[in-house]
């Protein structure tokens, strides 16, 4: 059972930052209105922070609606 929990934790530990980075890159690419190539935006810094910030804003908005 411990192996399964560690495996799931490892997946989240690796996948969550990558998903946040991708989500942040999508947000930043939309802000740039597509003037920059998505590949260039994806390789820049701050994508993970932008993704996390956006996710927090979405969660706060959902809880405030309820």
N, CA, C and O atoms as a GROMACS GRO file, in nm:
protein
  264
    1UNK      N    1   0.082  -0.119   0.000
    1UNK     CA    2   0.000   0.000   0.000
    1UNK      C    3   0.087   0.126   0.000
    1UNK      O    4   0.053   0.225  -0.065
    2UNK      N    5   0.198   0.121   0.073
    2UNK     CA    6   0.286   0.237   0.077
    2UNK      C    7   0.346   0.266  -0.061
    2UNK      O    8   0.368   0.382  -0.097
    3UNK      N    9   0.372   0.160  -0.136
    3UNK     CA   10   0.428   0.178  -0.269
    3UNK      C   11   0.332   0.256  -0.358
    3UNK      O   12   0.373   0.344  -0.434
    4UNK      N   13   0.205   0.223  -0.349
    4UNK     CA   14   0.104   0.290  -0.432
    4UNK      C   15   0.094   0.437  -0.394
    4UNK      O   16   0.086   0.524  -0.481
    5UNK      N   17   0.094   0.466  -0.265
    5UNK     CA   18   0.086   0.605  -0.220
    5UNK      C   19   0.209   0.684  -0.263
    5UNK      O   20   0.198   0.800  -0.304
    6UNK      N   21   0.326   0.622  -0.252
    6UNK     CA   22   0.447   0.690  -0.295
    6UNK      C   23   0.448   0.712  -0.446
    6UNK      O   24   0.496   0.814  -0.494
    7UNK      N   25   0.396   0.617  -0.520
    7UNK     CA   26   0.388   0.629  -0.665
    7UNK      C   27   0.296   0.744  -0.704
    7UNK      O   28   0.330   0.826  -0.790
    8UNK      N   29   0.180   0.751  -0.640
    8UNK     CA   30   0.085   0.859  -0.669
    8UNK      C   31   0.144   0.994  -0.628
    8UNK      O   32   0.129   1.093  -0.700
    9UNK      N   33   0.210   0.999  -0.514
    9UNK     CA   34   0.273   1.123  -0.469
    9UNK      C   35   0.383   1.166  -0.566
    9UNK      O   36   0.399   1.285  -0.594
   10UNK      N   37   0.458   1.071  -0.617
   10UNK     CA   38   0.563   1.101  -0.714
   10UNK      C   39   0.507   1.157  -0.843
   10UNK      O   40   0.564   1.248  -0.902
   11UNK      N   41   0.395   1.102  -0.886
   11UNK     CA   42   0.331   1.152  -1.007
   11UNK      C   43   0.287   1.296  -0.987
   11UNK      O   44   0.311   1.382  -1.073
   12UNK      N   45   0.222   1.324  -0.874
   12UNK     CA   46   0.178   1.461  -0.847
   12UNK      C   47   0.297   1.555  -0.831
   12UNK      O   48   0.291   1.671  -0.872
   13UNK      N   49   0.403   1.506  -0.770
   13UNK     CA   50   0.520   1.589  -0.748
   13UNK      C   51   0.586   1.627  -0.881
   13UNK      O   52   0.639   1.737  -0.894
   14UNK      N   53   0.582   1.539  -0.978
   14UNK     CA   54   0.642   1.568  -1.107
   14UNK      C   55   0.544   1.636  -1.202
   14UNK      O   56   0.582   1.727  -1.276
   15UNK      N   57   0.420   1.594  -1.201
   15UNK     CA   58   0.323   1.641  -1.300
   15UNK      C   59   0.265   1.778  -1.265
   15UNK      O   60   0.240   1.858  -1.355
   16UNK      N   61   0.244   1.805  -1.139
   16UNK     CA   62   0.179   1.931  -1.100
   16UNK      C   63   0.259   2.054  -1.144
   16UNK      O   64   0.200   2.145  -1.203
   17UNK      N   65   0.389   2.061  -1.119
   17UNK     CA   66   0.463   2.178  -1.169
   17UNK      C   67   0.462   2.190  -1.321
   17UNK      O   68   0.457   2.300  -1.375
   18UNK      N   69   0.467   2.076  -1.390
   18UNK     CA   70   0.464   2.081  -1.536
   18UNK      C   71   0.329   2.132  -1.586
   18UNK      O   72   0.323   2.210  -1.681
   19UNK      N   73   0.221   2.088  -1.522
   19UNK     CA   74   0.088   2.135  -1.562
   19UNK      C   75   0.070   2.283  -1.532
   19UNK      O   76   0.013   2.357  -1.612
   20UNK      N   77   0.120   2.327  -1.416
   20UNK     CA   78   0.111   2.469  -1.382
   20UNK      C   79   0.193   2.553  -1.480
   20UNK      O   80   0.151   2.662  -1.518
   21UNK      N   81   0.309   2.503  -1.519
   21UNK     CA   82   0.393   2.576  -1.614
   21UNK      C   83   0.322   2.587  -1.749
   21UNK      O   84   0.323   2.693  -1.811
   22UNK      N   85   0.262   2.479  -1.793
   22UNK     CA   86   0.190   2.480  -1.921
   22UNK      C   87   0.069   2.573  -1.914
   22UNK      O   88   0.044   2.649  -2.007
   23UNK      N   89  -0.005   2.566  -1.804
   23UNK     CA   90  -0.122   2.651  -1.786
   23UNK      C   91  -0.081   2.798  -1.781
   23UNK      O   92  -0.147   2.883  -1.841
   24UNK      N   93   0.027   2.828  -1.710
   24UNK     CA   94   0.077   2.965  -1.704
   24UNK      C   95   0.125   3.014  -1.840
   24UNK      O   96   0.107   3.131  -1.873
   25UNK      N   97   0.186   2.925  -1.917
   25UNK     CA   98   0.231   2.963  -2.051
   25UNK      C   99   0.112   2.994  -2.141
   25UNK      O  100   0.118   3.086  -2.223
   26UNK      N  101   0.004   2.918  -2.126
   26UNK     CA  102  -0.116   2.946  -2.206
   26UNK      C  103  -0.172   3.084  -2.170
   26UNK      O  104  -0.208   3.162  -2.258
   27UNK      N  105  -0.177   3.113  -2.040
   27UNK     CA  106  -0.228   3.244  -1.995
   27UNK      C  107  -0.139   3.356  -2.048
   27UNK      O  108  -0.189   3.456  -2.101
   28UNK      N  109  -0.008   3.340  -2.035
   28UNK     CA  110   0.084   3.444  -2.082
   28UNK      C  111   0.078   3.459  -2.234
   28UNK      O  112   0.088   3.571  -2.284
   29UNK      N  113   0.062   3.350  -2.306
   29UNK     CA  114   0.054   3.356  -2.451
   29UNK      C  115  -0.072   3.433  -2.492
   29UNK      O  116  -0.070   3.510  -2.589
   30UNK      N  117  -0.181   3.412  -2.419
   30UNK     CA  118  -0.304   3.487  -2.447
   30UNK      C  119  -0.286   3.635  -2.416
   30UNK      O  120  -0.339   3.721  -2.487
   31UNK      N  121  -0.211   3.666  -2.311
   31UNK     CA  122  -0.185   3.806  -2.278
   31UNK      C  123  -0.102   3.872  -2.388
   31UNK      O  124  -0.125   3.989  -2.421
   32UNK      N  125  -0.007   3.799  -2.443
   32UNK     CA  126   0.073   3.852  -2.553
   32UNK      C  127  -0.004   3.853  -2.685
   32UNK      O  128   0.048   3.898  -2.787
   33UNK      N  129  -0.127   3.805  -2.683
   33UNK     CA  130  -0.216   3.801  -2.801
   33UNK      C  131  -0.155   3.721  -2.916
   33UNK      O  132  -0.182   3.749  -3.033
   34UNK      N  133  -0.073   3.624  -2.882
   34UNK     CA  134  -0.015   3.538  -2.984
   34UNK      C  135   0.098   3.602  -3.062
   34UNK      O  136   0.144   3.547  -3.162
   35UNK      N  137   0.145   3.719  -3.018
   35UNK     CA  138   0.255   3.784  -3.089
   35UNK      C  139   0.386   3.708  -3.075
   35UNK      O  140   0.471   3.712  -3.165
   36UNK      N  141   0.403   3.640  -2.965
   36UNK     CA  142   0.520   3.555  -2.945
   36UNK      C  143   0.482   3.411  -2.977
   36UNK      O  144   0.366   3.372  -2.962
   37UNK      N  145   0.578   3.334  -3.020
   37UNK     CA  146   0.552   3.193  -3.042
   37UNK      C  147   0.528   3.125  -2.907
   37UNK      O  148   0.591   3.160  -2.807
   38UNK      N  149   0.437   3.028  -2.907
   38UNK     CA  150   0.405   2.959  -2.782
   38UNK      C  151   0.528   2.889  -2.726
   38UNK      O  152   0.546   2.882  -2.605
   39UNK      N  153   0.611   2.836  -2.813
   39UNK     CA  154   0.732   2.767  -2.769
   39UNK      C  155   0.825   2.862  -2.695
   39UNK      O  156   0.887   2.824  -2.596
   40UNK      N  157   0.834   2.987  -2.742
   40UNK     CA  158   0.918   3.086  -2.674
   40UNK      C  159   0.860   3.121  -2.538
   40UNK      O  160   0.934   3.134  -2.440
   41UNK      N  161   0.729   3.137  -2.532
   41UNK     CA  162   0.665   3.170  -2.404
   41UNK      C  163   0.681   3.054  -2.306
   41UNK      O  164   0.702   3.075  -2.187
   42UNK      N  165   0.670   2.932  -2.356
   42UNK     CA  166   0.682   2.814  -2.269
   42UNK      C  167   0.821   2.804  -2.208
   42UNK      O  168   0.835   2.754  -2.097
   43UNK      N  169   0.922   2.849  -2.278
   43UNK     CA  170   1.059   2.840  -2.227
   43UNK      C  171   1.098   2.955  -2.135
   43UNK      O  172   1.204   2.950  -2.073
   44UNK      N  173   1.014   3.056  -2.125
   44UNK     CA  174   1.044   3.169  -2.037
   44UNK      C  175   1.012   3.134  -1.892
   44UNK      O  176   0.943   3.036  -1.863
   45UNK      N  177   1.063   3.216  -1.802
   45UNK     CA  178   1.038   3.196  -1.660
   45UNK      C  179   0.901   3.252  -1.622
   45UNK      O  180   0.834   3.313  -1.705
   46UNK      N  181   0.860   3.230  -1.503
   46UNK     CA  182   0.738   3.280  -1.442
   46UNK      C  183   0.612   3.205  -1.484
   46UNK      O  184   0.505   3.236  -1.433
   47UNK      N  185   0.620   3.109  -1.572
   47UNK     CA  186   0.499   3.038  -1.615
   47UNK      C  187   0.435   2.960  -1.501
   47UNK      O  188   0.313   2.958  -1.489
   48UNK      N  189   0.517   2.896  -1.419
   48UNK     CA  190   0.462   2.819  -1.307
   48UNK      C  191   0.394   2.911  -1.207
   48UNK      O  192   0.288   2.878  -1.154
   49UNK      N  193   0.454   3.024  -1.181
   49UNK     CA  194   0.395   3.120  -1.086
   49UNK      C  195   0.265   3.176  -1.140
   49UNK      O  196   0.168   3.191  -1.066
   50UNK      N  197   0.263   3.208  -1.268
   50UNK     CA  198   0.140   3.260  -1.329
   50UNK      C  199   0.031   3.154  -1.327
   50UNK      O  200  -0.085   3.184  -1.300
   51UNK      N  201   0.067   3.030  -1.356
   51UNK     CA  202  -0.030   2.921  -1.353
   51UNK      C  203  -0.086   2.899  -1.214
   51UNK      O  204  -0.206   2.880  -1.198
   52UNK      N  205   0.001   2.902  -1.113
   52UNK     CA  206  -0.044   2.884  -0.975
   52UNK      C  207  -0.133   3.000  -0.932
   52UNK      O  208  -0.238   2.980  -0.870
   53UNK      N  209  -0.093   3.122  -0.964
   53UNK     CA  210  -0.172   3.240  -0.929
   53UNK      C  211  -0.310   3.234  -0.995
   53UNK      O  212  -0.411   3.263  -0.930
   54UNK      N  213  -0.315   3.196  -1.121
   54UNK     CA  214  -0.442   3.186  -1.192
   54UNK      C  215  -0.530   3.078  -1.132
   54UNK      O  216  -0.650   3.097  -1.117
   55UNK      N  217  -0.470   2.965  -1.097
   55UNK     CA  218  -0.546   2.857  -1.035
   55UNK      C  219  -0.603   2.900  -0.900
   55UNK      O  220  -0.717   2.867  -0.868
   56UNK      N  221  -0.525   2.973  -0.822
   56UNK     CA  222  -0.573   3.024  -0.693
   56UNK      C  223  -0.689   3.121  -0.713
   56UNK      O  224  -0.788   3.116  -0.640
   57UNK      N  225  -0.677   3.209  -0.811
   57UNK     CA  226  -0.784   3.305  -0.840
   57UNK      C  227  -0.912   3.231  -0.881
   57UNK      O  228  -1.021   3.269  -0.839
   58UNK      N  229  -0.898   3.128  -0.962
   58UNK     CA  230  -1.015   3.051  -1.005
   58UNK      C  231  -1.080   2.981  -0.886
   58UNK      O  232  -1.203   2.981  -0.874
   59UNK      N  233  -1.000   2.923  -0.798
   59UNK     CA  234  -1.053   2.854  -0.680
   59UNK      C  235  -1.124   2.954  -0.588
   59UNK      O  236  -1.232   2.924  -0.537
   60UNK      N  237  -1.065   3.070  -0.568
   60UNK     CA  238  -1.128   3.172  -0.483
   60UNK      C  239  -1.260   3.216  -0.545
   60UNK      O  240  -1.359   3.234  -0.474
   61UNK      N  241  -1.262   3.235  -0.675
   61UNK     CA  242  -1.385   3.277  -0.742
   61UNK      C  243  -1.494   3.171  -0.728
   61UNK      O  244  -1.611   3.205  -0.709
   62UNK      N  245  -1.457   3.045  -0.738
   62UNK     CA  246  -1.556   2.938  -0.726
   62UNK      C  247  -1.613   2.934  -0.584
   62UNK      O  248  -1.734   2.919  -0.567
   63UNK      N  249  -1.528   2.946  -0.484
   63UNK     CA  250  -1.576   2.941  -0.346
   63UNK      C  251  -1.657   3.065  -0.309
   63UNK      O  252  -1.746   3.058  -0.224
   64UNK      N  253  -1.628   3.178  -0.370
   64UNK     CA  254  -1.705   3.298  -0.341
   64UNK      C  255  -1.842   3.295  -0.407
   64UNK      O  256  -1.933   3.365  -0.362
   65UNK      N  257  -1.858   3.218  -0.512
   65UNK     CA  258  -1.988   3.208  -0.577
   65UNK      C  259  -2.084   3.120  -0.497
   65UNK      O  260  -2.206   3.135  -0.507
   66UNK      N  261  -2.028   3.029  -0.418
   66UNK     CA  262  -2.110   2.932  -0.345
   66UNK      C  263  -2.167   2.982  -0.218
   66UNK      O  264  -2.238   2.908  -0.149
   0.00000   0.00000   0.00000
